Amino acid sequence: SLTNSLNGQVYEFLTGLDKQLNIVPLLATEWQQTGPLQWRMKLRPNVKFHDGSPFTADDVVFSIKRAQEESSDIKVYANAMGEPRKIDDLTVEFNQKSVDPIFLQHANAIFIMSKAWCEKNNVTKPQDFNAGEQSYAALNANGTGPYMLVSRQPDVKTVYKRNPNWWGKFEGNVQDVIYTPIKSNSTRVAALISGELDFVLDPPPTDTPRLRNTPGVKVIDGPENRVIFIGMDQGRDELLYSSVK
């Protein structure tokens, strides 16, 4: 969720979620299920990538197909969306092999990338993380989102600046964001209390009571949209890791 939150400042989905977790338009402005196995989406006009290039249906088709590659960590969501097809510059059709009852939620899981930028920088396929690859797209970015990547130093610092040409409306006045990973819980909390950091995500639960009573520190908490489940191995005739035969 943290990685998606950071990426979500630079890249955007076709659909979004409002504060009540309802599906709302993002890069897609409207959609229609034209058949049991077919969806059609209208795209937002006059959207630019950070390098100034226009956002079109070609980028959507490319991004979905890129996310369907074997090296992709989100191919299960991309495959569920079906085969994308360009109708015109601002219209995309999705043809599915089977009914996807949560198609719009899957559209909220695939970040849209620039086809031309990926081709230019040889990142038309996701990097193979398991094979130890690190591609150009791991340290550089070109999205349509509200913030632009300035620099990326893994485990050290990541810097963003506001995108002056973003199509959306900013709710706050934040111009620059500096993300500083601090692995030590105590050091991270101390940096927050001292004012070195403005915001800390998920502070240690043991420190939460102290933070609530610290002047100048505000703790915000609430439910999150997450489901955790245990899947039993029902596919084998014999348990894989047990003395019970």
Secondary structure, DSSP 8 states (H G I E B T S, - for coil): -HHHHHHTTT---SEEE-TT--EEESSEEEEEEEETTEEEEEE-TT-B-TTS-B--HHHHHHHHHHHTSTT-TTHHHHHHH-EEEEEETTEEEEE-SS--TTHHHHTTS-----HHHHHHTT-SS---GGGT---GGGT----SSSEEEEEEETTTEEEEEE-TT-SS--SS---EEEE-----HHHHHHHHHHTS-S--SS--GGGHHHHHTSTT--------S---------S-SS-TT-S--
